Amino acid sequence: MTEVITSHVELNVADGTTMRAYVARPKDQTPRAGLLVFQEAFGVNGHIRDITERFAREGFSAIAPELFHRTAPGLEFSYSDFPSVMPHVTALKPVTMADDVRATIAYLGADKSTAGRPIACIGFCMGGTVSFLAAMEVEVKAAISFYGAGIAPNSRTGGLLDRAPGLRAPVLFFWGGKDKGVGPEKQNQITESLRTAHQPYVNVEFSEADHGFFNDRRPVYNPQAAAQAWALSLAFLKSQLGT
């Protein structure tokens, strides 16, 4: 198994804030590509750090920025305490998230191990929405979104589908068929918007999985769906990045 090295870095964001990020990369080889890993609403916690390290073992220089750095820097939230999470989620705005994305990709672009190499992004739930946003804001070669709840119009925001014509990279979507928060209607809105905009995408639904099925630290974890989604993610990244 490839050994990885990990660290925390401090990134300067355009709005004057400072954002910490967790970085993992293969120890004894040059990374074949860079990868932005966007958190769930519970912070850059053990699960997100583990995903970042898993991608490092696959040869990526992976970085997970702390998107709550303006309101809850360094905090990790309990999966059972969603009410405490919501103020930080609602404080996120597309313009500030875009600043965070640009600061993160700038780090990979300036790092000697990834400079000039292709970069992709992946995100989960809230981070799935940010991954979709990143594919419109920066030059990534591919984006992966796991159950991105904020992409389609919803009770809190107008979503991001009006910007679908501006996508710069193909997107791989994963959904759980039992996800009541992002059901067929919203999934269809997303795919129809991309189809109308003539944007490349892959859409995958696991019929027996629920929202959060990739997270092996929550009761909704579905090991079969997670294993298949992992394999599909690696194949998608390899095909799009050419590595």
C-alpha positions as CSV (number, residue, x, y, z in Angstrom):
1,M,0.0,0.0,0.0
2,T,1.3,3.4,-0.9
3,E,2.4,5.4,2.1
4,V,1.1,8.9,2.4
5,I,2.2,12.1,4.1
6,T,-0.3,14.5,5.6
7,S,-0.2,18.1,6.8
8,H,-2.3,21.2,7.5
9,V,-1.7,24.3,5.4
10,E,-3.0,27.8,5.8
11,L,-4.4,29.4,2.6
12,N,-5.0,33.1,2.0
13,V,-8.4,33.8,0.5
14,A,-9.3,36.8,-1.6
15,D,-11.7,38.3,0.9
16,G,-8.9,38.6,3.5
17,T,-9.7,35.5,5.5
18,T,-7.3,32.6,6.2
19,M,-8.5,29.1,5.6
20,R,-6.9,25.9,6.9
21,A,-6.8,22.8,4.7
22,Y,-5.9,19.2,5.1
23,V,-3.4,17.9,2.6
24,A,-2.5,14.2,1.8
25,R,-0.1,13.1,-0.9
26,P,1.9,9.9,-1.8
27,K,5.2,9.9,0.1
28,D,7.6,8.3,-2.4
29,Q,6.2,9.3,-5.8
30,T,5.2,12.4,-7.7
31,P,1.5,12.9,-7.6
32,R,-0.2,12.2,-10.9
33,A,-2.8,14.8,-10.4
34,G,-4.3,17.2,-7.9
35,L,-7.7,16.7,-6.3
36,L,-9.9,19.1,-4.3
37,V,-12.0,17.3,-1.7
38,F,-15.0,19.2,-0.4
39,Q,-16.5,18.4,3.0
40,E,-19.9,17.4,4.2
41,A,-21.6,19.9,6.5
42,F,-19.9,18.3,9.6
43,G,-16.5,19.7,8.9
44,V,-13.2,18.4,7.7
45,N,-13.5,15.5,10.1
46,G,-12.1,12.0,10.3
47,H,-14.2,10.8,7.5
48,I,-13.2,13.6,5.1
49,R,-9.5,13.2,6.1
50,D,-9.7,9.5,5.5
51,I,-11.1,10.1,2.0
52,T,-8.3,12.6,1.3
53,E,-5.8,10.0,2.4
54,R,-7.5,7.3,0.3
55,F,-7.0,9.4,-2.8
56,A,-3.4,10.1,-1.9
57,R,-2.8,6.3,-1.8
58,E,-4.2,6.3,-5.4
59,G,-1.5,8.8,-6.4
60,F,-3.3,12.1,-6.0
61,S,-2.2,15.2,-4.1
62,A,-5.5,15.7,-2.3
63,I,-6.5,18.8,-0.3
64,A,-9.7,19.3,1.8
65,P,-10.3,23.0,2.6
66,E,-12.2,24.0,5.7
67,L,-15.2,25.7,4.2
68,F,-16.5,26.9,7.6
69,H,-13.4,28.9,8.3
70,R,-15.3,32.1,8.6
71,T,-17.7,30.9,11.2
72,A,-16.4,27.7,12.8
73,P,-12.7,27.3,12.0
74,G,-11.4,23.9,13.0
75,L,-14.7,22.6,14.4
76,E,-16.0,19.1,13.7
77,F,-19.7,18.6,14.3
78,S,-21.5,15.5,15.6
79,Y,-23.6,13.7,13.0
80,S,-26.5,13.7,15.4
81,D,-26.4,17.5,15.9
82,F,-27.5,18.9,12.6
83,P,-29.2,22.0,14.2
84,S,-25.8,23.2,15.3
85,V,-24.5,22.8,11.7
86,M,-27.2,24.8,10.0
87,P,-26.1,28.3,10.9
88,H,-22.7,27.6,9.3
89,V,-24.3,26.1,6.2
90,T,-26.6,29.1,5.7
91,A,-23.7,31.5,6.1
92,L,-22.0,30.0,3.0
93,K,-22.6,32.1,-0.1
94,P,-21.6,31.1,-3.7
95,V,-19.3,34.1,-4.0
96,T,-17.3,33.3,-0.8
97,M,-17.3,29.5,-1.7
98,A,-15.9,30.5,-5.1
99,D,-13.1,32.4,-3.3
100,D,-12.3,29.3,-1.2
101,V,-12.2,27.2,-4.3
102,R,-9.8,29.5,-6.1
103,A,-7.6,29.7,-3.0
104,T,-7.4,25.9,-2.9
105,I,-6.7,25.4,-6.5
106,A,-4.1,28.1,-6.4
107,Y,-2.3,26.1,-3.7
108,L,-2.1,23.1,-6.0
109,G,-1.1,25.2,-8.9
110,A,1.8,26.7,-7.0
111,D,3.0,23.5,-5.3
112,K,6.0,22.1,-7.1
113,S,4.6,18.5,-6.9
114,T,1.4,19.4,-8.8
115,A,2.2,22.5,-10.8
116,G,1.3,21.9,-14.4
117,R,-0.6,18.6,-13.6
118,P,-4.3,18.1,-14.1
119,I,-6.7,18.9,-11.2
120,A,-10.1,17.5,-10.5
121,C,-12.6,17.9,-7.6
122,I,-15.0,15.8,-5.5
123,G,-17.5,16.6,-2.8
124,F,-20.1,15.1,-0.6
125,C,-23.6,16.5,0.2
126,M,-22.8,20.2,0.8
127,G,-19.4,19.5,-0.7
128,G,-21.1,17.9,-3.7
129,T,-22.7,21.3,-4.4
130,V,-19.3,23.0,-4.0
131,S,-17.8,20.5,-6.4
132,F,-20.4,21.5,-9.0
133,L,-19.7,25.2,-8.3
134,A,-15.9,24.6,-8.7
135,A,-16.5,23.2,-12.2
136,M,-17.8,26.6,-13.2
137,E,-15.3,28.7,-11.3
138,V,-11.9,27.2,-12.0
139,E,-10.1,25.1,-14.5
140,V,-10.7,21.5,-13.3
141,K,-10.7,18.6,-15.7
142,A,-13.4,16.7,-13.9
143,A,-15.9,17.1,-11.1
144,I,-17.6,14.5,-8.9
145,S,-20.7,15.3,-6.8
146,F,-22.1,12.9,-4.2
147,Y,-25.7,13.8,-3.5
148,G,-25.2,17.5,-4.0
149,A,-28.3,18.8,-2.2
150,G,-27.9,22.5,-3.1
151,I,-27.4,22.1,-6.9
152,A,-31.2,22.2,-7.8
153,P,-33.5,24.9,-6.5
154,N,-34.5,24.2,-2.9
155,S,-36.2,25.7,0.1
156,R,-33.1,27.6,1.1
157,T,-31.5,28.8,-2.2
158,G,-32.2,29.1,-5.9
159,G,-29.6,26.5,-6.7
160,L,-26.9,26.6,-9.4
161,L,-28.7,25.3,-12.5
162,D,-29.0,28.7,-14.1
163,R,-25.2,28.6,-14.4
164,A,-25.1,25.1,-16.1
165,P,-24.1,26.6,-19.5
166,G,-20.9,27.8,-17.8
167,L,-19.6,24.4,-16.7
168,R,-16.0,23.9,-17.7
169,A,-15.7,20.1,-17.0
170,P,-17.7,16.9,-17.1
171,V,-19.5,16.0,-13.9
172,L,-20.2,12.6,-12.4
173,F,-23.2,12.6,-10.1
174,F,-24.0,10.0,-7.4
175,W,-27.5,9.7,-5.8
176,G,-29.2,7.4,-3.4
177,G,-32.6,6.1,-4.6
178,K,-33.9,6.4,-1.0
179,D,-32.8,10.0,-0.6
180,K,-35.9,12.0,0.3
181,G,-34.1,15.3,0.3
182,V,-32.8,15.0,-3.3
183,G,-35.4,12.8,-5.0
184,P,-36.1,12.1,-8.6
185,E,-37.7,15.5,-9.3
186,K,-34.5,17.4,-8.3
187,Q,-32.2,14.8,-10.0
188,N,-34.2,15.2,-13.2
189,Q,-34.0,19.0,-13.0
190,I,-30.2,18.7,-12.8
191,T,-29.7,16.3,-15.6
192,E,-32.2,18.1,-17.9
193,S,-30.4,21.4,-17.3
194,L,-27.1,19.9,-18.3
195,R,-28.7,18.1,-21.3
196,T,-30.2,21.4,-22.4
197,A,-26.9,23.2,-22.0
198,H,-25.1,20.4,-23.9
199,Q,-22.8,19.7,-21.0
200,P,-21.2,16.3,-20.5
201,Y,-22.2,14.4,-17.4
202,V,-22.7,10.9,-16.0
203,N,-25.6,10.2,-13.7
204,V,-25.6,7.2,-11.3
205,E,-28.4,6.3,-8.9
206,F,-28.0,3.4,-6.3
207,S,-31.6,2.4,-5.8
208,E,-31.1,0.9,-2.3
209,A,-28.9,3.7,-0.9
210,D,-29.8,6.7,1.1
211,H,-28.4,10.2,1.4
212,G,-24.8,9.9,2.8
213,F,-24.4,6.3,1.7
214,F,-20.6,6.8,1.2
215,N,-19.9,7.8,4.8
216,D,-18.8,4.7,6.7
217,R,-19.2,6.4,10.0
218,R,-23.0,7.0,9.7
219,P,-25.9,4.5,10.0
220,V,-26.9,5.3,6.4
221,Y,-23.6,3.8,5.1
222,N,-24.2,1.3,2.3
223,P,-21.0,-0.7,1.7
224,Q,-22.0,-2.1,-1.7
225,A,-23.0,1.3,-3.1
226,A,-19.9,2.9,-1.6
227,A,-17.5,0.3,-3.1
228,Q,-19.1,0.7,-6.5
229,A,-19.1,4.5,-6.3
230,W,-15.4,4.4,-5.3
231,A,-14.5,2.3,-8.3
232,L,-16.5,4.4,-10.7
233,S,-14.9,7.6,-9.3
234,L,-11.4,6.3,-9.9
235,A,-12.3,5.2,-13.4
236,F,-13.9,8.5,-14.2
237,L,-10.9,10.5,-12.9
238,K,-8.5,8.3,-14.8
239,S,-10.4,8.7,-18.1
240,Q,-10.9,12.5,-17.7
241,L,-7.4,13.3,-16.4
242,G,-5.5,11.0,-18.7
243,T,-3.4,9.7,-15.9
